[in-house]
Amino acid sequence: MIPQPRERILQAAADLLTQGGREAVSTRAVSAAAGVQAQTIYRHFGDMRGLLDAVARRGYADYLAAKQAHIGAGDPVEQVRDGWDLHIAFALANPAVYRLLYADPRPDAESPLTGEAHKVLLGLVEGIAKAGRLRTSVESAAAMVHSSGVGVALTLIAAQAAGQLSHYEGLADSVRDAVLGSVLVRRQGSQKADDLANKAAVHAIALKALLGDGVRHLTPGERALLGELLDRIADDGAAAEATD
């Protein structure tokens, strides 16, 4: 059976992206490869950005499903570690799609797909906070994990393209462990873990994370005020950590 025009267009765009990168996916090239008129592309996808998003969505679906499966299953720190490893593995297996998602500028907003993945990451980091094991805010910790992961992934993709991936052996694991070490509560017994300000900050972060789980009898204003106070306690802990 001959594939329908939409599927032919998607496959042609995916092949061009893999072979030549983002610059190779032009209206003319896709039309020729798929055997359709340019108007057919626009009718199915609106514009080339819509087509590229559809190509990325198809390549990203399995990765996102695997990442979502980690929510609520097991130790939250191990979930984040596994999520990091999944992210790096996806990048190396799908470099063209990864660059499209994370390195192709979008002047209007972030990709809906990467936004969904970031929500999953926030949920995993929030699980660490609820367990009383996070010593910075959920948002800050997630931003550190995300930005570091993307940076490492793009570095490894470039190394892989240059045939130098072996030069970076262990980089992903080392950066992952360094980032997690900077946001997690240190083991009991260290001087910093026993510091009162740091302990208060950890509990404040955990309580703020738990506020979203149905704490009743607080008005929206009271909830906002409590959240602000907890943020200030957490910031005091971070300041104490920095001056220790």
N, C-alpha and C positions, 0 to 999 in steps of 0.2 A: 504494500500500500504506500502510495506517495504521501509524504508528510504534508500536513496543511501549511499554508503560507506562514502563519505565526510561528510554528515550530521550525520551519526552514530558516526564517529570519533569526530566531534565537540561536540556532545552531551555527549559522554563518557568523553571527556576531561573536559568539563564544570562541569559535575557531580563530577568527581574526585577532581577537584579544589575546589568546594564548600565543599565537605565532608572532604578533608584532606589537603588542601592547595597546594602550588606549589610543594612540595616534593612528593605528591601523584601522580602527572601527569608524569608517566614514559612511555617509549615506550611499555614495557611489559604490564603495567596495562591498557593503552589505547587500545592496541591490543586485550587484553582479553575481555574488556568491550564492545568494538565495534564489536568484531567478525571478525577482519581483520588481515592480516599479517602486520608485521612492514614495509615492502616495500610499502604497500598501503598508510601508513601515510606519508612516505617520498615522494611518488609520488604526493600526493595532497598538501603537505605543505612544502616540502623541508627539514625541520628538526623540532625538537621539539620547537625551538624558533618560527618558523613560525606558528606552531600549536597554541602555547600559544598566539601569537599575534592575530590570527584569533578568538580565544575564547574571548579575551579581546575586540576586535573590535565589535563583536556581542553584548556583554554586554554593551558597551560604546556608541553605536550608538544613542540610545534615549536621553541619557544625553547630548551628544554633540549637537544634533539637538535642544534641548531645550535651550542650552546655546547660540547657534548661533542665535536663534530667538530673543534674547534680543538686538542684535546690532541695533542701530538706532531707538529704540522704547522707547521714554520717557526720563526721567531724567537720565543722565549718572551715577550719584552716586547711585541712586536706582537700576540701572541695575547691577552695581558691587555688591551691597548688595544682590540682588536676585541671582546673579551668585554664590556668596559665599554660600548662603543657598542651592542652587541646588547641589553644590559640596559636601557639608557635607551630604546632604540627600542621594546622590548617594553612597557615601562611606559606610554609615551605612546600606543601602539596599543591597549593593553588596561588602561585605568586601573582599572576595577572589579575585575578579576581581580588586578591588582598590589596594590591596597589590601587585598584579601582575604588575599593571601599574606604581605604585609610589614607591614601596619598593623592587622590584626585580631588582638587579643590571643589567645594560646593559653596558658592557665594551666598546662597539663600539659607541653608541650614544643613545640619548633619544628615547623613544617610539614615533613612528610617530603620534599615537593617542594623547598622552599628548602634543606633539608639536603643534598639531592643536588646542587643547584647550587653550594652552598658547597664540596662535595668536589671538584667540577670546578675551582673557583677555586683551591683549595689545590694541586691538581695542576699548574696552570699556574704558580703562584708558585714551587712547588718546582722547576720547570724553570728558572726564573730563578736560583734559588739554586745549582743544579747547574752552571750556566754561570759561576758566580763573579761574578754581577752584582747580588747582593742584599746590603744592608748592615744588615739587621735580620732577625729570625727569620721563618721562613715563616709561622708563625701570626700574628705581629704585622702583617706586611705584608698578609696576606689579610684580616685584620680591618679594617685601615685602608681597603683598597680596597672591601670589602663595605659597611661602615658609611657611607662617603662616597657610594658609588653609590646606596644606598637613600635617603639624605638628599636627594641631588640629584634622584632620580627622583620622590620624593614632592613636592618643591618644584615641579618642572615640571608634575606632574599638577595640582596646585592652581592654578598659573598658567594652564594650558590650560583648566581649567574656568571660570576667571574671564575668559577671553579676553585674557590678558596674556602669553601665551607669548613673544611677540616681545621683551618687556622683559628676558627672560633668555637672549637669544641668546648663544651662546658659553660659557654657564655650565658645561655638562657637560664640554666639552673643557678648559676652564681648570682645573676641579677635578681631572679625571682626570690632567692633566699635572703638577699640583702634588703630588698624592698619589704618583704614580710617581717624581717627582723626589726625594721625601723618603725613598724606600725603596731606590732604585737606587744603585749605585756611581757616583760622579761620574767624569767623563772623566779620563783620565790627564793629568797636567800640573797639576792643581789642587793646592793645598797640602794639602788634607784627604785627597785620594786617595793622596798619598805618605806620609801618616802611618802609622807602623808598626802602631799599635794598630788603626787602621781596616783596614789590609790583613790583619792577623791575623784580625780579626772576619769579614771577607768569606770568607776561606778556611775558617774554623771553621763558618760557616753552610753553605757549600757541602759540606763534608765530612759534616756531620750529615745533610743532605738525601740524600747518596749512600749513607749507611749502610743505608737501606732497600732498596737494590738488590742485596742478596745478598752482602754482605760476610761471609765465612766465618771460622771459627776464633775467634770471640768468644762467650763464654758470655753468657746474658741479663744477668747481673750486670755483666760487663765492658762490654757494650754500653750499659747504663744509666749506668755511671760515665763512660764516654767521652762520652755525650750530655750529661751534667751539666757536664763540664769544657769541652766545646765551647760550651755555653750561657754559661758564665762568661766565656770569651774573647770571645764576641760581645757580652756586656754591657759588658765593659771597653772595647770599641771604641765602643759607643754612648755611654758616659760620656765618652770622649775627644772624641767628636764634639760633645757638648753643651757642653764646656768650652773648645772651640777658639775 
